[in-house]
Structure formats: structure tokens, C-alpha cells
């Protein structure tokens, strides 16, 4: 309406108003796009599955077996009865009488136990900051066979340190950075002396240097160019924190440009970029200010150089490079700077004979490499590019392709300036932790998005691959034939680590999935590099499907979430990349080294305790069902309950609950022992603490004890048979308490309290609930005589029954420990 010329502008990420934006002035015409389910983060996430622990599945199998036993026992009883009268009614009565075989309280006890293990993990001072985000699978930590780990931020700290600058003929490391600094100081002092001496001659004196590549440059000028390129080609913004919270102070700092070094921090999307800018600051060229259109650098002499940002081409995972076009305020020169991965840059820069070799050398040292190049543009060249670029940005069809094509027209015959090497240091205690996990029989796979050489180097430096171990680097394969040849070559090697890239892995899994997984599972360590997030999750599912073993995935970033959710047990690390991984995981830790204690100590205890608890609860139900069966048999297979309902409720709760639950405090070896001898962990993966064998042993114990208690009561108390309930129930409670004591390996004061508390509760109830201890109904007139239970006869007979039911088991346990001790007892003795 002001009759201004029409402005044509393309809509891109720069024009986006993000959620919760407040528009201060003007009007906005907008479309709402990519919200809700269409956002990138949501499209990348998979629906998490409900994770069920292996122990729960095993207990479910045993419960099914118990159900079959219940039905079989009831049918046997009815058969022995002779199918008299309404036999099906009797069948149902027997099913109800023996229903204690099915351990209903098992779930309650186990879930309370799991909650207790989670609380113990979070309260462990040796692994501070650990959070248990699920209460269903703490036992899984004790059954792991495969550990799949990310590299950056998990094994390494994700803190980059500039280590090397290579100019083709000369290389500078950490010990020779001062030479670069002196070169920079010299070159800038010369430029400024020329500027102050004759401001007009300064421009021509520097012009030929950049536009005439025929003349061989001095090392000093090449360093100057390289450092300037690194200082300009990035997406970093310097931020000045106001020292006080007063707003006036902030404004003052902005007006006065408070360039104090200690007050400046850098912000960027990747730590690599910050490391580069911090390094240029350390050698004398400091980034002091940046906005949308310009950036300012401070020279060693304190002069401010201003550069106008004409165009910026951000880094993308497809292009693997970023570029920027800047105009020097003082000379008006336009320069196109670019940096990126060697894969992308090798075809863009002018021919050279050193780039590929040096990139390989740096990667073998474990450095992340970037290639930096530049191209000087004349005003005409830039104007031509700009018009084509804007035209491409306005196209409605295939805009991205057209824009990329225009940018690529600039990316030709660029002048190679330097190669930079940045190191990502290993986290604390990564080596001993990986060593411990390997000794524990856990196979470790490293899945990373980094390049092959860097991944291999980190695998060696972290001792994921031991020093003297052979490494088979899987050659890149594209066709089925190549994959077949490479697999054959790999098959001939024995006991060597495998390093493979994501592309080759894709081909192998497409044609030879079973063979490849079988061979890879035999390797002591596997490194997959250039892996995408979906590939990581795919590898986890493959291992689960082909081996049937338990897997654990550990990572720190959003790209590890799918892998963490797919694994049987997911562990997230709170790192530099935010909390996305730790929130999606089952267990969240602060450092990689904590995983050792989490598995060796807490994983071991959770599994062993739950196995003991589960079997004990089953034993508790079986023993009372055996007594009921014996009782019914003696009374001509009558379907009459032995104990009144209230006693049965008390038996499963107040009389035995505390001692049985106190098994969650039991431990077979001390934490220090478990960490010192990680080999003990190998036994857990075999699942011997809870198996059909151990279950059958407990069933036999229950049948023996139930039979002894009932027959003992019938034999010893023939004359006082009316008191059979009081006698057998007392012996039963004593037997249960003694069996808990027999099962416990390391006593805890709470266990002793639980034992005596339960005994106290029982003795008290004998006095109060006397009508329940009579046999049958009150009409029998058989109330419990309190005087009877205080007699010596009662006490010695009950004691005799209890001793007969428990002593043989103590003797057997002693002999077993003597002649076939478990591995942990050899260490503790």
C-alpha cells in the first residue's frame, strides 16, 4: 500500500514462528504445519513395548506346572474315593481345598521385592544419581549376555578438545600451538601497520595474495588463512552473561561491549564447533560478537574486524558439510568458506595428494576430522550466484534439489586450507568397566554413527578390543556376491573382533541374515559404525530373535532411544545431549562406569533374591496342600478342610509374611567380592537359581515336610487327637521359620527381628483365637485348652515333629556345601 516494490521471499526455517512465540509488532499470515504426530521427534519414536523379565516368564511356567499338579491331585483324590455320589461336587471341593498350591501371594511378594530392589539401587551411594524408572525388571540386570552401547557421550565425554591442525606440508599438535600463535600475532601486526601507515595501499597489497594461487604461499600466510577460515566458518554465537541480575547492567554491557574473556561462553548445536572457536581464541583470533548479518573477530592486537554474513548454508546429515559467504568490511573482499567431512569435501577441493592419507592417520589416533576450504569470489560472481540462489528458493517444485544445485555450482575447485583434528576424551574408568564386563561373560557391541577409523580407534583405546586381538574390518559390500565372499573371509578367522559399517551390514542382513548373526555372535567384540537410529534398534531385535539371550542397550542421546526401548533392559545416561535417552530408559545413570556396579552387585542380588523368594512362596503353598491331602486320606478321602479360613489367611500373611519377605535382604557374596570377581556373573546367565530342577527339589521338600508334620501329629497325639489342628499348625509355623533360616546365606538384623516377630504373633494368637484351633465346628465341644499347650508333653512332641521335618534338610545342605560348594562360597570361605 506504500507502493514499495513487491518483495518475493521464500518460506523456510528462518520464517518459522516456533511454539509459544510472542509477536511484538506487525501482522503474521501463517499456516500451522508439522504438529503433533507429524513432528520429526514423534515420527522418529517407536511405541515402547511392555517389558517382561525372564524371571517372571520362568515363574509363569512353574505356576502352570503347579496348576496341572492341583488338577491331578484332585482327580486322584476323587478316584480313590471311588466316584461315590455327586463326585464332581467333591472334585470341586478338592480343587478349592488344594488351591493353596497356586501361589496367589507370589505376585504381591515379588512386586514388593522389586520395589525394594529399586529403592536399594537409588539409595546406593556408590552410584549417585541413578534412577530406576521401571519396577518390573530389576532382575534382568543379572541375566544380561549382550550389551549394546553408543560411543559419543556414552563411552566418551562428548567434550571436544582441539588436538591437531594439518596444512599439508606441516602439522601442528598440542605442543606446537604456540608457533601458530606467534604466526598469527605477526601476520596481524603487519596488516595493521600497513593499514595505519597507508590505508589506501593496504587493499591492493593483500589482493594478489588471495587471487593468485600460482605463487607458493609462506607457511605464515597459510596459517593465517586457515585460522581465519576456522574462526569464520561456523554457527557459533558468543554469549555474555550479565554479572548481576539487574537489567540495566545487561544493557550497559551490550552498549559498552564487555569483551572480558571470563564472561564469554559459546553456544552452538555441536560441541565440535565450540572446540574449534575456542581454539582460534587460544591462538589469538577471538569471536566476540555475532548477529544475523555480521560477526566480529578480535585480533591479538585488540583490533576488531567486522565481516558481513551474506549467505549461510547449514550442516545437514545428507550434505555432511556447512558453508558461509562473508564480506570483509575493510577490504570488501567476498569469500566463500566451507568445512565438512572428508567424504564430502574430497571431491570439492582442488587436487592434492595428502588429504585422504592424513584423514586416515588422524582417525587412527581417534580424532574427529574436518576439512576446511575457501574460494574467493568477485562481486559479479557473487551477484550472479545470489540471483540464481534466490530464484531457486522461490521455486515451488523440487525446491531443495534446485537450491542444492545452485550451491553446488559454487562448490568447485575450492582451495584446500587445512585439516583439523578434534578429540573426544573417554569417560572416567571406561577401560576397567569394559574389562570387568568382558570378564563377566558379557559380549559388548558398539553401535556408533562415527566413521570407521575413529570407531576402531576408540574401540582400541577403551580396551573394548584387547591389545593383542585381531580385528577383521569388513570391506564395504554392495552386492550379494561381495557379501558372500566377505563372509567367507570372515568365517576363516577365529576369535577376532569385527568392525563393519552400516551400509555393509544392511546388505549382509538382507541376503545372509542367519549366517551373519551366527558369526558375529561368536566374536568377542563387534563395532558397527555409521549406524542410523533405526539400524541400532534392528540389531537389538536381531540378537533377541536369533540368540534368545537377554540384551541391554545403553546410550545418551535421542538417537539411542529406539535401541533402548527395543532392548530387554534399557539404560540411559544423562549427558550433554539432554535427558531424552534417560527418560526413555528403564534405568538412568550419570556415568558409564556405574553400569559395572549396577549389573555385578544389584543385578546379581535382585535375581538371586527373587528366585529364592519365588520358590519359597511356592513351597509355602505346597506344604499346606500336602498336609491337607494326608489329612483327607486318613479320613477316608473326605473333602473336609484341615484348618479354618482365618488360620489360612493368617498363615499366608501375619505368621510367615515377614520372614519370607526378609529374603529380599539376603546376599550370597559381598558387593566388593562381586566386583572383584566378575566371573561370578557368568553363572547367573545360565539361570540355575530358578529352574525346573530347583523347583522339583522344593516340591520334594514340601511333600516330605507336609507328610512328616501330618503323620507326626497323628502318631504322637493319638490320645489328644482333638487338638490335631493346634499341634500340626504350631509345627508348621516353626518349620516355615526354620526353613527361612536354612535358606538365608547372610544374616541381617531385620531378618532376626522378622523371625521373632512372627513367632510372637503366633504365640499371642494361640491365646486369643482359641476357638479356631478346635477341630471342625464348635458343636464338637472341642475348644483348645490353654492349659494343654503349656504342658511339657505338647512342647516336646511339637519340637520332635519340627526336628524330624527340618534336621535332614540341614544335614543335606551341610553335606552339599562340603562336597560340592557353589562358586561364591569358595571365595567367601
Phi, psi and omega in degrees: 000341176272014182052033172284155176297143182296137179256124176257120181226142179275151176270127179214194184299332181293332183271006186278134171261113183284167181306143178069016177287142175251123179273118186282323181208164178079182181243159180232129170255122188218162174238142176266118183233156173048062177245170175057239185289345183269358179289152186300318183295323180287322180294335181275346184268147177254160178288124181293143180270160173281122183268131178241131183287156179298322181298319179296320179295320179295318179294326177298320179298316182294323180295323177297319179298320179295323179297316178298321179298320180299311181297315182299315182297318180296316180297319179300315181300314181294322180297314180295332178291334177094022178051041181279146175060210178285079188298328182294330177293318177297323179302315181292325178296319178295320178301319180289320181296320183268006186297348179291348175300322179281116185280090181292326183284355182300313182299316182298311181299316182295316182295322176294321177299315180298320178298321179294319179297319179299318179296318180296321180297315183289336181269359183286116182291341181284341176233068185297150176082002180283133181238132176263114185262358176221143181251020184254340188230040178294334181292337180300331181299340181262006185234015189282141178243326181241132175242119180253121186236148173279167180258294186294122178087345179256299174276330180253170187273350186060032174241114188269140176232129181290125186243328189209140174235125183240126183252014179099304180258336184224144182236136180245131177249190184299328183278350181243018180295332181296332176296316179299318181300315181294322176300317182295315180300315180298310186296321181285327178293324177296313182302316184287328177293322177296317182299314183286327180292311182211099187295334182281327184280348184294323183293308181298326184296330183265346186296310186299329186302318185275333186263356182239088182287353181296321182285131180287127184280156174283160179301320183300314182291327179292322177296317179304311182297316183296313182294321179297319180297317180293326182286340183256328188268087181191180178237033186268142177238127175282138182237135178250118179281136176284136187292327176242167182281359184287135183292327180299323180299319181295314180299318181300318181296323181290318181294316185274357184047076179286088186273027182293131188298323184288345182266358186257132171233156181253141176239132177204166182284337180228143182295338177300315184296318180298319180299320180294315182291322177296326179291317179297327176296319183292333179265002171120349181249107191252135174277116185251338183204148177204136170227197185293332188247348183208164171219153183238134178246144177253129181277169179303331181279358179092002178282149179258126175254131180252136176234132178270132178274114181271315178215152174222134180244102188292162180289136171229158182291339177282312185282332180057029178204160174226150182224162179210140175248122182236154175243127179286126184296320186286318185256345181078004180292142176251127181230140177256114179255148178213142173221151181182185180289150183300329180301315183282323190277337187299331180273345185271324185278163179296161184301136174210164185248007186242342189302307185298316183296315182291326176299317178298316180299316181293319181297326179291338175275358180088019181265147174269126189256149173223138179258131181246133181219164178215166177209128178274136181242143172276165180302318182295316180300318183292316181300319179298315180298316185297317181295319179294322183294314180296322178299315181296322182292338181271351183292143185272326181259140177049044184301313184302317181296317182293319178297315180299321181295320180294317180296320181296334178295336176278327188281062180225140175049047179281154183274120181286121182265308184195174176233130181250148177235124182241137182254137174254111188286150178292150175290165181296136174060027177293318183299305180299328181293314179296322178299315181297316182296322179293319178294334180280002178085013179270130178270130186251128175245131178255121180246116185221157177270358183286170180284161189304312184296316181297316181298317180297317182296316179296322179300322179286314185292333179272001181064022172296320172252123184290156189309311188269012184272142176286148175239129175258113178268115183290119181295149179301126179239146182238322184255169181295320180298316179298318181297321180296315180297316184293321177297321178297318179297321181289325182297329184286343181270145181242141174051050176234151181285151182248133173238124184219147179268161184301320182296314180296322181298317180303315182294315181298319182289333181291317186257323187230053186303307186298314182298316183296312182297321180299316180291317183296325182291341178277347182286145176291331178208147179228135177239120176250119181250167184052049182263138174270161181304320181291327178296319180302314180295323181297320180296319179301313182295323178300312181299318180297317185291317186276328186257334183071008181268166182277137182243152177228134178242139181228132181201176184232351186238174179301332181286352179259357186298315183297323179292318181297321182286331182283332185287159178295330181218116183254132179239129180249145177249132176280107185237202181292338187269018177093191188253011186302315181292317185291331179283331180275348187274168177276328178228137181241127179237167183261337180218151182299325186296339181291342183296331179300309181291324181301317182277308188294321184263300185287321178298315180298309183299315183300315182293311183298317182292315181296323179297315180295316182297314182301314183290328181290321179296321177296318180299321182298322179283322183293321186295320182285329177291323178297317179298319179297319181296316180296316180301313180296321181298317181297321182265050174052043175056038177281140181271066181249134180290141179286315183243145177294158184307319184295323178295322180295319178296315180297322182299315183281342184246272195292329184281328184234354186301308186296312180298318181295317181291336180293352176297342179288355177258357185285143173217140183274327176229154179289152180306321181298321179295315182298324179282328182286326180240076181298345179301336178300333183294330182303322181298326184295322185294342178282347176068037184276346182289333179221105180212176179297330179294309181295324180298316180295323178299315180295323179297315180297319177301315182298315181295316180300311185292318179300316180296313181299314183299316185285312180294323178301315180297320182290323183286312188281337187240046181299316183290322180260045187295339178298339182264018186303325182296309182300318184293306185293324182291321178298314179298323180296313181297315179299319179299315180300315182296321179291326180293324176299315180297327180290325184283327185296138180257325178228122184282145178233148185300330180293331179293317179297316179301315182299317181300310184288328179296315181296318180297318179299314179301319182294313181299319180297318184291333177302322182285320188273322187261044189298329182292337181287338184270000173285163180265139178065216184269170181295332183301340177292342182071018185257077174277156180284130178271118182299329179297327183296317184286348178267358180285154180295323181304309180304312185297315184287327181290318178297317179299319181298315180299314183298316181297316180297325182284332186253326187302313180304325181291321177297318181295315179299318180296318180298315181295321181296316180294331182286314188261336179218070185288146174292159187302323184291329183290335177295328181281324186279339184289000000 
